[in-house]
């Protein structure tokens, strides 16, 4: 019997017998216990397949925030999330310098190659010598390889698994290298799903045509995702990053792309290695945008539930998930107040910049605020918001100024704090499930995660 996956009012057929409505609903209880035993029995063996998930910018405060955001207020206990259930350890993230705070490129290089490097480097050493990535290793071993991200596919994290470059922002050169960095005469990735069309379809060349010439099935619209029926394949669904989850036509777009990727790689008989990145948690953190962050965490949670259900039916598969670093210095509680109202964020239906844009045009901005957020405002806050709208209208960049005010007001109402618009140096959580998961229990460096995975791929 085939179950159906339901999100956003749409039905998506799954490739196997599972659903991602919730962890406990993944399969019937009897089947669930059988699957669980199968996974536990295989925990110390070498996996056939590896799914490597990275929550970009997802420090420990984000998984804590998601727990309280997702809590059922009708129950006395705070329910565990999928992240709580799969947590096995922590990881350090420092780069190869004395700053202790990494960027995404250096961190992704560590996670992809098991080597430290300088901030900004894409899988090269300090001397700019290429470092073998685990996807290159997998491709050389005739395994199917896949990359699924919500950023552009030539952004720092995916690039560190597929390319080698001295600087992460050489986007055109990195995109070009996806066709020239060949393993056994083929591009490193059999499947790439994400954004970045502007870097592949350019005035000087159209790389998508070159991929098509190599036999890749190419699509450029999420509406056509189900048209992908074979590998190799390339999907570029936005000029740069995909639209944010919050207020999007596809709020579960990472989950949907991952579902399709699992269908495609499973259709092949050979083992696979897949890298999945929830790219935009980091972007929300840089923007100090808690409503954005919780929507991205929701998409990631659905994705991980999907993967866990897949592993319950394919126990020769390993899931390892971590973050490359933490972003924003997120704090649950602010200004000495012992409180965080994260559940209120469930009623926010639009990104702050979209709220601000509508407010600038509205004759009833306070009513619009309530419609878009349902967050209660005091009389003082209402007066301040009205004043901020008037001030923004006379500013050089009205939308930017009012968006900042909207985010600050959401933070004030929910008691959310931030310490930086950049990264911070705290350790990040590590999660694992399936065959071989025990190798990731405890504290380790990010290079150790890659080292262990590369050893598994080599066996």
C-alpha positions in Angstrom: 0.0 0.0 0.0 1.4 3.4 -0.9 0.9 6.3 1.5 0.7 9.9 0.3 2.5 12.9 1.6 0.3 15.9 2.3 1.6 19.4 2.7 0.2 22.8 1.8 -3.0 21.3 0.5 -1.2 19.2 -2.1 -0.6 15.5 -2.3 2.8 14.2 -3.2 3.2 10.4 -3.9 6.1 8.8 -2.1 8.4 6.3 -3.5 8.0 3.9 -0.6 5.6 3.1 2.2 6.0 6.2 4.4 4.5 9.6 5.2 6.0 12.5 7.0 3.0 13.8 8.9 4.8 13.2 12.2 7.5 10.9 13.5 5.0 8.7 15.3 2.8 8.5 12.2 5.5 7.6 9.8 4.4 4.0 9.8 2.0 1.8 11.7 3.2 1.0 15.3 4.0 -2.6 14.5 5.9 -1.7 11.3 7.5 1.2 13.1 8.9 -1.1 15.9 10.2 -3.5 13.3 11.9 -0.8 11.3 13.4 0.7 14.5 14.9 -2.7 15.5 16.3 -3.0 12.0 18.0 0.4 12.3 19.3 -0.4 15.8 20.8 -3.7 14.7 22.6 -2.0 11.8 24.0 0.9 13.9 27.6 -0.3 13.9 27.8 -1.5 10.3 29.0 0.4 7.2 26.1 2.0 5.4 25.4 1.5 1.7 23.9 5.0 1.4 24.8 8.3 3.1 22.5 11.3 3.4 24.5 14.3 4.8 22.3 17.2 5.9 23.7 20.6 6.8 21.6 23.3 8.5 23.5 26.4 7.5 23.8 28.7 10.5 21.8 26.3 12.7 23.4 26.7 16.1 21.9 25.1 19.2 19.6 28.1 19.9 17.8 27.4 16.7 16.9 23.8 17.5 15.8 25.0 21.0 13.7 27.8 19.5 12.1 25.3 17.1 11.1 23.0 20.0 9.3 25.9 21.8 7.9 27.3 18.6 6.5 23.8 17.8 5.3 23.0 21.3 1.7 22.1 21.9 0.3 24.5 24.5 -2.5 22.1 25.4 -0.1 19.6 27.0 1.9 20.1 30.1 5.2 18.7 28.7 7.2 20.3 26.0 7.2 17.8 23.2 10.5 16.6 21.6 11.2 17.5 18.0 12.8 15.4 15.4 16.0 17.2 16.2 15.8 16.2 19.9 15.2 12.6 19.0 18.2 12.3 16.7 20.7 14.4 18.6 24.0 12.5 19.3 26.7 15.1 20.0 28.3 18.4 19.3 30.9 19.7 16.9 33.5 22.5 16.9 33.6 24.7 13.8 36.7 26.9 14.0 38.7 27.7 10.7 42.4 27.5 10.0 43.3 30.8 11.6 43.1 32.5 15.0 39.7 34.0 14.8 37.8 30.9 16.0 34.7 32.1 14.0 34.3 30.4 10.6 32.6 31.4 7.5 30.5 29.0 5.4 33.2 28.2 2.9 35.8 27.1 5.4 33.3 25.2 7.5 31.9 23.5 4.4 35.4 22.6 3.3 36.0 20.9 6.6 32.7 19.1 6.4 33.4 18.0 2.8 37.1 17.2 2.9 38.1 16.6 6.5 40.6 19.5 6.3 40.7 23.0 7.8 41.2 26.0 5.6 40.9 29.8 5.6 37.7 31.7 5.5 36.5 32.1 2.0 38.2 29.0 0.6 36.3 26.4 -1.5 37.9 23.0 -0.8 41.5 24.3 -1.2 44.3 24.5 1.3 45.9 27.7 2.5 48.3 27.2 -0.5 45.2 26.9 -2.7 45.8 23.2 -3.5 42.7 21.2 -4.2 41.3 18.9 -1.5 39.4 15.8 -2.4 35.8 16.1 -1.4 33.6 13.2 -0.2 31.3 13.6 -3.2 34.3 13.3 -5.5 35.4 10.2 -3.6 31.9 8.8 -3.9 31.7 9.5 -7.6 35.1 7.8 -8.2 33.7 4.8 -6.4 30.8 4.6 -8.8 28.3 5.8 -6.3 25.4 8.0 -7.3 25.9 11.6 -6.0 23.3 14.3 -5.3 23.1 17.8 -4.0 19.9 19.5 -2.8 20.0 23.1 -1.5 17.8 26.1 -1.1 20.6 28.5 -2.0 22.2 28.8 -5.4 23.9 25.5 -6.2 27.2 27.3 -6.5 27.0 28.9 -3.1 29.6 28.2 -0.5 28.3 24.9 1.0 27.4 23.0 -2.2 30.4 24.4 -4.0 32.7 23.0 -1.3 31.4 19.5 -2.2 31.7 19.9 -5.9 34.5 22.4 -6.7 37.8 24.0 -5.8 38.3 27.8 -5.8 40.4 30.2 -3.8 37.3 32.5 -3.1 33.7 31.6 -2.5 32.3 34.6 -4.4 33.8 33.6 -7.8 30.3 32.3 -8.6 30.7 32.2 -12.4 34.0 30.3 -12.2 32.6 27.9 -9.7 29.6 27.2 -11.9 31.9 26.7 -14.9 33.9 24.2 -12.9 30.9 22.0 -12.4 31.4 21.0 -16.1 35.2 20.8 -16.0 35.8 19.1 -12.6 35.2 15.6 -13.9 35.5 12.2 -12.2 35.8 9.3 -14.6 34.8 11.8 -17.4 31.6 12.9 -15.7 30.6 15.9 -13.5 30.8 15.2 -9.8 27.0 15.4 -9.1 24.5 13.2 -10.9 21.8 15.4 -9.4 21.7 19.1 -8.5 18.6 20.8 -7.2 18.5 24.4 -6.0 18.9 27.9 -7.3 21.5 29.9 -9.2 20.1 30.1 -12.7 21.8 33.5 -13.3 25.2 31.9 -12.9 24.5 29.1 -15.4 22.5 31.0 -18.0 24.8 34.0 -18.7 25.5 36.5 -21.5 28.8 34.8 -22.2 27.6 31.2 -22.1 24.7 28.9 -21.3 25.9 26.1 -19.1 22.6 24.4 -19.0 22.9 23.5 -22.7 26.3 21.9 -21.9 24.7 19.8 -19.1 21.9 18.8 -21.5 24.6 17.8 -24.1 26.0 15.6 -21.3 22.7 13.8 -21.0 21.3 15.8 -18.0 17.5 16.4 -17.8 17.1 20.1 -17.0 14.2 22.0 -15.5 13.9 25.5 -14.2 10.6 25.6 -12.4 9.5 23.9 -9.2 6.1 23.3 -10.8 7.9 20.8 -13.0 9.7 18.9 -10.3 7.8 15.7 -10.9 8.8 15.8 -14.5 12.3 14.6 -13.4 12.2 10.9 -13.9 15.8 9.9 -14.4 19.4 10.8 -13.7 21.5 12.7 -14.4 19.4 15.8 -13.7 19.7 19.5 -13.0 17.1 21.8 -11.5 17.6 25.5 -11.1 14.5 27.0 -9.6 15.5 30.7 -9.0 18.1 33.2 -10.3 19.9 33.1 -7.0 18.5 31.4 -3.8 15.0 30.0 -3.7 12.2 32.1 -2.3 12.1 32.0 1.6 9.9 29.4 3.1 7.8 32.0 4.9 5.0 33.2 2.7 6.2 31.1 -0.2 4.2 29.1 -2.7 6.5 26.2 -1.6 7.0 26.5 2.2 8.3 22.9 2.2 10.5 23.2 -0.9 13.5 21.5 0.7 11.4 18.6 1.7 9.9 18.3 -1.7 13.2 18.5 -3.5 14.7 15.9 -1.1 11.7 13.6 -1.7 12.3 13.8 -5.5 16.0 13.3 -5.0 15.4 10.1 -2.9 13.1 8.8 -5.6 15.7 9.4 -8.3 18.7 8.0 -6.5 16.8 5.0 -5.2 15.8 4.1 -8.7 19.4 3.2 -9.4 20.8 0.0 -8.0 24.1 1.5 -6.9 24.8 3.1 -3.5 24.3 6.9 -3.2 25.8 9.8 -1.3 23.6 12.9 -1.0 24.2 16.3 0.5 21.2 18.3 1.5 21.4 21.8 2.8 18.9 24.0 4.6 20.7 27.0 3.3 18.6 29.9 4.4 18.5 29.4 8.1 21.8 31.2 7.9 20.3 34.0 5.8 17.6 34.5 8.4 20.2 34.7 11.1 22.2 37.3 9.2 19.1 39.3 8.9 18.2 38.8 12.6 14.8 37.5 11.5 13.2 35.0 13.9 10.0 34.5 11.9 12.0 33.7 8.8 14.2 31.3 10.8 11.4 29.3 12.3 9.9 28.8 8.8 13.2 27.5 7.5 13.5 25.2 10.6 10.0 23.9 9.9 11.0 23.0 6.3 14.2 21.3 7.6 12.2 19.3 10.3 9.9 18.0 7.6 12.9 17.1 5.5 14.5 15.2 8.3 11.3 13.4 9.2 11.1 12.3 5.6 14.7 11.0 5.6 14.1 9.2 8.9 11.1 7.4 7.4 13.1 6.5 4.3 15.8 5.0 6.5 13.2 3.0 8.5 12.4 1.3 5.2 16.0 1.3 3.9 18.1 0.5 7.1 21.3 0.2 5.1 21.2 4.1 4.9 22.9 6.6 7.3 21.7 10.1 8.1 24.3 12.5 9.5 23.2 16.1 10.1 25.0 19.1 11.6 25.5 22.8 11.1 28.5 24.5 9.5 28.3 27.2 12.2 25.8 29.3 14.2 24.6 32.7 12.9 23.3 35.8 14.6 23.9 35.0 18.3 20.2 34.1 18.7 18.9 34.4 22.3 15.5 33.1 23.5 14.8 35.9 26.0 15.9 39.5 25.9 16.6 42.6 28.1 16.5 40.7 31.3 13.1 39.2 30.7 12.7 35.5 31.6 10.4 34.7 28.8 10.2 33.7 25.1 7.0 33.7 23.1 8.0 31.7 20.2 4.7 30.0 19.6 3.2 33.4 18.6 5.4 33.2 15.5 3.2 30.5 14.1 0.7 33.3 13.2 3.2 35.3 11.2 2.4 34.6 7.5 4.6 37.0 5.7 8.3 37.9 5.6 9.0 41.2 7.4 10.0 42.9 4.1 6.6 41.9 2.6 4.8 43.3 5.7 6.8 46.5 5.5 6.0 46.9 1.7 2.3 46.6 2.3 2.4 48.9 5.3 4.0 51.6 3.2 1.1 51.5 0.8 -1.7 50.9 3.4 -4.1 53.4 4.9 -4.6 51.1 7.8 -1.1 49.7 8.7 -2.1 48.6 12.2 -4.9 46.5 10.8 -2.5 45.0 8.3 -0.1 44.2 11.1 -2.7 42.2 12.9 -3.7 40.4 9.7 -0.1 39.5 8.9 1.2 38.6 12.4 -1.6 38.3 14.9 1.0 39.7 17.4 -0.7 41.9 20.0 0.8 45.4 20.4 0.6 47.7 23.4 -0.6 51.3 22.8 3.0 52.5 23.1 4.1 49.9 20.4 1.2 51.0 18.1 2.2 54.6 18.4 5.9 53.7 17.8 5.0 51.6 14.7 2.9 54.4 13.3 5.8 56.8 13.8 8.3 54.4 12.2 6.1 54.1 9.1 6.0 57.9 8.8 9.8 58.2 9.2 10.4 55.4 6.7 8.4 57.1 4.0 10.8 60.0 4.1 14.0 57.9 4.2 16.4 57.2 1.3 15.4 53.5 1.5 11.9 53.3 2.9 11.5 49.6 2.6 14.8 48.7 4.2 14.2 51.1 7.1 10.7 49.9 7.8 11.6 46.2 7.4 14.2 46.7 10.1 11.5 48.3 12.4 9.2 45.4 11.7 11.8 42.8 12.6 12.6 44.7 15.8 9.0 44.8 16.8 8.5 41.1 16.2 11.6 40.5 18.4 10.2 42.8 21.1 6.8 41.1 21.2 8.4 37.6 21.3 11.3 38.5 23.5 13.9 37.4 20.9 17.5 38.7 21.1 20.4 38.8 18.7 24.1 39.7 19.3 25.5 39.9 15.8 24.5 40.1 12.1 27.4 37.7 11.4 28.4 34.2 12.6 29.4 33.2 16.1 31.8 30.6 17.3 29.7 28.3 19.5 29.7 24.5 19.0 26.9 23.1 16.9 24.7 20.0 17.3 25.3 16.7 15.5 22.5 14.4 14.7 22.6 10.8 13.3 20.3 7.9 12.5 20.6 4.6 10.7 23.4 2.3 9.9 26.7 3.4 11.5 25.2 6.3 13.5 27.2 5.4 16.6 30.4 6.6 15.0 29.1 10.2 15.6 28.2 10.0 19.2 29.9 12.6 21.5 31.9 15.7 20.8 34.0 16.0 17.7 35.5 18.5 15.3 33.8 19.2 12.0 36.8 17.6 10.2 36.2 14.4 12.2 32.6 14.1 10.8 34.0 14.2 7.2 36.8 11.9 8.0 34.5 9.2 9.3 32.1 9.6 6.4 35.0 9.3 3.9 36.2 6.2 5.6 32.7 4.7 5.2 32.6 5.7 1.6 36.0 4.0 1.0 34.8 0.6 2.4 
